[in-house]
């Protein structure tokens, strides 16, 4: 009857393996973050907030400078890169002669 009916299993087979690896890594990372946060829940909240801010800042500034952020964060990093230095901007500035 339905010559062109495609089953769910056939659709799943067409999805690349790299996608499933990325999904599995994302799930593992989320589970790991939840476990770490539960362990840290008993610590001083101010210390936890300061350490979290430092880690997020270092990673964020590295993404802005190197421009190696994840694809889904590119619009955010594009807006922030106007305010902070980037490696490409630094190299371009080094190529110009100093003004007298």
Number of C-alpha atoms within 10 A of each C-alpha: 4 5 5 6 8 9 8 8 8 10 9 9 9 8 10 9 10 9 10 11 11 11 12 12 12 12 12 12 12 12 12 12 12 12 12 11 13 11 10 12 11 9 11 9 11 9 10 15 11 11 12 11 11 12 11 12 12 11 11 16 17 15 18 24 18 13 17 12 16 9 8 8 11 15 10 11 21 12 11 14 17 10 9 12 14 18 13 12 12 11 10 10 11 10 8 8 7 7 4 3
